[in-house]
Amino acid sequence: MLKLEKNAQITFTDSGGVQKEAFILNIPCLTLREETEWVETIQSGWNVLVGSDPNNIFLKAKEVKEGIKGCSPYGDGKASERIINIIKIWYEINKK
């Protein structure tokens, strides 16, 4: 399932788990519900609540095709690289 999500251009779901997975994978998501427990996915712009109205789903899918741009409140996934660089710098400064 994750491989399908990772290679998708857009995800349609009513699953909270799939919403979060799409968000982490930076795949735009249309959630076929009226509310979500993952409000940060909505706030960041990667997830759109569309309910169950086919017309609304179609309109939002068209918008997403034109490009939802968002950012992740969880960062860019490179925290460990930055931490290692800070430790290396600290070590070089303090190795005397």
MDAnalysis code that builds the backbone (N, CA, C; Angstrom):
import MDAnalysis as mda
import numpy as np

u = mda.Universe.empty(288, n_residues=96, atom_resindex=np.repeat(np.arange(96), 3), trajectory=True)
u.add_TopologyAttr("name", ["N", "CA", "C"] * 96)
u.add_TopologyAttr("resid", np.arange(1, 97))
u.add_TopologyAttr("resname", ["MET", "LEU", "LYS", "LEU", "GLU", "LYS", "ASN", "ALA", "GLN", "ILE", "THR", "PHE", "THR", "ASP", "SER", "GLY", "GLY", "VAL", "GLN", "LYS", "GLU", "ALA", "PHE", "ILE", "LEU", "ASN", "ILE", "PRO", "CYS", "LEU", "THR", "LEU", "ARG", "GLU", "GLU", "THR", "GLU", "TRP", "VAL", "GLU", "THR", "ILE", "GLN", "SER", "GLY", "TRP", "ASN", "VAL", "LEU", "VAL", "GLY", "SER", "ASP", "PRO", "ASN", "ASN", "ILE", "PHE", "LEU", "LYS", "ALA", "LYS", "GLU", "VAL", "LYS", "GLU", "GLY", "ILE", "LYS", "GLY", "CYS", "SER", "PRO", "TYR", "GLY", "ASP", "GLY", "LYS", "ALA", "SER", "GLU", "ARG", "ILE", "ILE", "ASN", "ILE", "ILE", "LYS", "ILE", "TRP", "TYR", "GLU", "ILE", "ASN", "LYS", "LYS"])
u.atoms.positions = np.array([
    [0.826, -1.184, 0.000],
    [0.000, 0.000, 0.000],
    [0.876, 1.255, 0.000],
    [1.917, 1.245, 0.803],
    [2.809, 2.410, 0.838],
    [3.472, 2.655, -0.511],
    [3.807, 1.587, -1.228],
    [4.406, 1.754, -2.545],
    [3.409, 2.406, -3.498],
    [2.154, 2.003, -3.423],
    [1.117, 2.622, -4.253],
    [0.970, 4.097, -3.897],
    [0.916, 4.386, -2.598],
    [0.774, 5.774, -2.153],
    [1.963, 6.618, -2.614],
    [3.158, 6.081, -2.439],
    [4.375, 6.824, -2.789],
    [4.415, 7.193, -4.267],
    [3.857, 6.336, -5.112],
    [3.886, 6.561, -6.552],
    [2.615, 7.216, -7.089],
    [1.703, 7.560, -6.201],
    [0.452, 8.202, -6.629],
    [0.670, 9.694, -6.868],
    [-0.156, 10.264, -7.720],
    [-0.150, 11.713, -7.908],
    [-1.076, 12.380, -6.906],
    [-2.083, 11.638, -6.462],
    [-3.050, 12.123, -5.486],
    [-3.661, 10.902, -4.800],
    [-4.044, 11.065, -3.549],
    [-4.662, 9.991, -2.797],
    [-6.079, 10.395, -2.418],
    [-7.023, 9.489, -2.618],
    [-8.405, 9.657, -2.174],
    [-8.633, 8.644, -1.070],
    [-9.110, 9.092, 0.082],
    [-9.274, 8.151, 1.187],
    [-10.290, 8.645, 2.204],
    [-10.766, 7.724, 3.015],
    [-11.511, 8.097, 4.212],
    [-10.778, 7.556, 5.441],
    [-9.595, 7.026, 5.230],
    [-8.793, 6.427, 6.301],
    [-7.852, 7.451, 6.931],
    [-7.895, 7.542, 8.238],
    [-6.978, 8.430, 8.944],
    [-5.527, 8.038, 8.735],
    [-5.265, 6.741, 8.719],
    [-3.898, 6.274, 8.516],
    [-3.364, 6.634, 7.149],
    [-4.179, 6.470, 6.136],
    [-3.741, 6.787, 4.771],
    [-3.530, 8.295, 4.613],
    [-4.361, 9.093, 5.288],
    [-4.155, 10.553, 5.264],
    [-2.761, 10.893, 5.756],
    [-2.398, 10.308, 6.878],
    [-1.106, 10.590, 7.486],
    [0.041, 10.066, 6.620],
    [-0.132, 8.882, 6.052],
    [0.913, 8.329, 5.183],
    [1.120, 9.209, 3.957],
    [0.041, 9.642, 3.334],
    [0.150, 10.512, 2.164],
    [0.863, 11.809, 2.539],
    [0.523, 12.333, 3.690],
    [1.133, 13.571, 4.184],
    [2.643, 13.400, 4.350],
    [3.046, 12.328, 4.993],
    [4.462, 12.066, 5.221],
    [5.196, 11.843, 3.903],
    [4.519, 11.247, 2.928],
    [5.113, 10.990, 1.620],
    [5.010, 12.196, 0.681],
    [4.420, 13.291, 1.160],
    [4.221, 14.502, 0.351],
    [3.362, 14.254, -0.885],
    [2.344, 13.409, -0.727],
    [1.391, 13.145, -1.797],
    [0.091, 13.858, -1.420],
    [-0.407, 14.738, -2.269],
    [-1.662, 15.411, -1.955],
    [-2.776, 14.400, -1.677],
    [-3.635, 14.744, -0.735],
    [-4.670, 13.823, -0.297],
    [-6.023, 14.521, -0.275],
    [-7.024, 13.860, -0.820],
    [-8.406, 14.310, -0.681],
    [-9.087, 13.332, 0.260],
    [-9.576, 13.858, 1.375],
    [-10.202, 13.015, 2.376],
    [-11.711, 13.080, 2.211],
    [-12.304, 11.930, 1.983],
    [-13.730, 11.816, 1.724],
    [-14.498, 11.740, 3.042],
    [-14.293, 12.765, 3.851],
    [-14.951, 12.896, 5.153],
    [-15.191, 14.372, 5.406],
    [-15.949, 14.656, 6.450],
    [-16.242, 16.045, 6.826],
    [-15.276, 16.577, 7.880],
    [-14.542, 15.677, 8.527],
    [-13.571, 16.079, 9.554],
    [-12.438, 15.077, 9.593],
    [-11.350, 15.495, 10.230],
    [-10.199, 14.601, 10.365],
    [-9.523, 14.830, 11.707],
    [-8.921, 13.795, 12.211],
    [-8.135, 13.904, 13.442],
    [-6.745, 14.465, 13.153],
    [-6.354, 14.522, 11.891],
    [-5.029, 14.995, 11.497],
    [-5.117, 16.423, 10.973],
    [-5.457, 17.353, 11.852],
    [-5.664, 18.749, 11.434],
    [-4.393, 19.376, 10.854],
    [-3.220, 18.907, 11.275],
    [-1.987, 19.477, 10.735],
    [-1.840, 19.190, 9.247],
    [-2.437, 18.102, 8.768],
    [-2.371, 17.809, 7.335],
    [-3.214, 18.799, 6.540],
    [-4.300, 19.258, 7.136],
    [-5.164, 20.270, 6.509],
    [-4.474, 21.629, 6.565],
    [-3.971, 21.972, 7.749],
    [-3.335, 23.278, 7.953],
    [-2.124, 23.475, 7.053],
    [-1.420, 22.395, 6.757],
    [-0.220, 22.499, 5.929],
    [-0.537, 22.547, 4.438],
    [-1.751, 22.222, 4.078],
    [-2.146, 22.281, 2.681],
    [-2.006, 20.985, 1.900],
    [-1.600, 19.909, 2.548],
    [-1.429, 18.636, 1.840],
    [-2.690, 17.795, 1.801],
    [-3.661, 18.128, 2.624],
    [-4.876, 17.332, 2.723],
    [-6.076, 18.271, 2.627],
    [-7.090, 17.841, 1.893],
    [-8.300, 18.644, 1.734],
    [-9.496, 17.776, 2.070],
    [-10.331, 18.269, 2.974],
    [-11.576, 17.564, 3.291],
    [-12.582, 17.860, 2.186],
    [-13.098, 16.821, 1.555],
    [-14.021, 17.027, 0.443],
    [-15.403, 16.440, 0.680],
    [-15.588, 15.739, 1.774],
    [-16.892, 15.133, 2.033],
    [-17.186, 14.027, 1.035],
    [-18.484, 13.849, 0.737],
    [-18.874, 12.755, -0.161],
    [-19.607, 13.236, -1.406],
    [-19.709, 14.532, -1.598],
    [-20.375, 15.075, -2.780],
    [-19.478, 14.894, -4.012],
    [-19.933, 14.125, -4.998],
    [-19.098, 13.874, -6.182],
    [-18.638, 15.146, -6.883],
    [-19.480, 16.163, -6.957],
    [-19.085, 17.413, -7.620],
    [-17.945, 18.085, -6.878],
    [-18.024, 18.121, -5.556],
    [-16.970, 18.727, -4.753],
    [-15.668, 17.929, -4.886],
    [-15.789, 16.619, -4.874],
    [-14.608, 15.765, -5.023],
    [-13.935, 16.056, -6.362],
    [-14.725, 16.134, -7.425],
    [-14.184, 16.404, -8.755],
    [-13.493, 17.766, -8.798],
    [-14.148, 18.798, -8.254],
    [-13.569, 20.144, -8.277],
    [-12.259, 20.201, -7.500],
    [-12.240, 19.600, -6.336],
    [-11.017, 19.616, -5.524],
    [-9.907, 18.800, -6.171],
    [-10.261, 17.688, -6.813],
    [-9.252, 16.884, -7.498],
    [-8.618, 17.689, -8.621],
    [-9.420, 18.476, -9.299],
    [-8.906, 19.324, -10.373],
    [-7.935, 20.366, -9.810],
    [-8.284, 20.958, -8.661],
    [-7.395, 21.923, -8.008],
    [-6.079, 21.258, -7.606],
    [-6.170, 20.070, -7.051],
    [-4.980, 19.351, -6.609],
    [-4.091, 19.033, -7.800],
    [-4.709, 18.688, -8.913],
    [-3.934, 18.400, -10.118],
    [-3.103, 19.611, -10.522],
    [-3.632, 20.808, -10.255],
    [-2.908, 22.037, -10.553],
    [-1.836, 22.316, -9.513],
    [-1.878, 21.591, -8.415],
    [-0.771, 21.663, -7.470],
    [-1.089, 22.215, -6.100],
    [-1.194, 21.321, -5.147],
    [-1.247, 21.723, -3.743],
    [0.195, 21.882, -3.303],
    [0.484, 22.993, -2.712],
    [1.825, 23.207, -2.183],
    [1.689, 23.322, -0.669],
    [2.486, 22.599, 0.033],
    [2.456, 22.665, 1.479],
    [3.809, 22.334, 2.053],
    [3.903, 22.484, 3.344],
    [5.136, 22.113, 4.007],
    [4.793, 21.241, 5.199],
    [5.720, 20.482, 5.638],
    [5.492, 19.550, 6.727],
    [5.902, 20.155, 8.061],
    [5.017, 20.114, 9.044],
    [5.413, 20.572, 10.378],
    [6.406, 19.622, 11.032],
    [6.643, 18.479, 10.402],
    [7.574, 17.496, 10.939],
    [8.979, 17.676, 10.393],
    [9.189, 18.705, 9.602],
    [10.514, 18.966, 9.067],
    [10.742, 18.288, 7.735],
    [11.996, 18.291, 7.317],
    [12.340, 17.779, 5.988],
    [12.971, 16.390, 6.024],
    [13.040, 15.771, 7.195],
    [13.612, 14.436, 7.304],
    [15.133, 14.413, 7.379],
    [15.748, 15.583, 7.535],
    [17.212, 15.643, 7.550],
    [17.764, 16.083, 8.907],
    [16.987, 15.922, 9.945],
    [17.424, 16.336, 11.281],
    [18.686, 15.594, 11.718],
    [18.763, 14.295, 11.437],
    [19.924, 13.518, 11.879],
    [21.208, 14.023, 11.219],
    [21.120, 14.424, 9.949],
    [22.310, 14.965, 9.267],
    [22.760, 16.265, 9.929],
    [21.800, 17.115, 10.272],
    [22.150, 18.381, 10.923],
    [22.736, 18.143, 12.314],
    [22.195, 17.182, 13.032],
    [22.700, 16.861, 14.375],
    [24.143, 16.351, 14.281],
    [24.399, 15.471, 13.329],
    [25.763, 14.943, 13.147],
    [26.730, 16.077, 12.841],
    [26.334, 17.006, 11.967],
    [27.212, 18.138, 11.639],
    [27.479, 19.012, 12.862],
    [26.474, 19.223, 13.682],
    [26.657, 20.020, 14.902],
    [27.614, 19.301, 15.857],
    [27.452, 17.996, 16.000],
    [28.342, 17.223, 16.878],
    [29.781, 17.272, 16.357],
    [29.955, 17.154, 15.048],
    [31.308, 17.229, 14.467],
    [31.945, 18.592, 14.737],
    [31.190, 19.639, 14.544],
    [31.706, 20.992, 14.796],
    [32.052, 21.147, 16.274],
    [31.156, 20.709, 17.149],
    [31.402, 20.807, 18.587],
    [32.664, 20.025, 18.944],
    [32.814, 18.832, 18.389],
    [33.979, 18.006, 18.669],
    [35.271, 18.704, 18.219],
    [35.262, 19.259, 17.021],
    [36.452, 19.952, 16.507],
    [36.822, 21.144, 17.391],
    [35.837, 21.866, 17.859],
    [36.082, 23.026, 18.717],
    [36.625, 22.612, 20.076],
    [36.155, 21.484, 20.591],
    [36.467, 21.070, 21.959],
    [37.491, 19.949, 22.079],
    [38.154, 19.544, 21.019],
    [39.083, 18.409, 21.109],
    [40.446, 18.773, 21.681],
    [40.673, 20.015, 21.977],
    [41.975, 20.432, 22.532],
    [42.220, 19.859, 23.883],
])
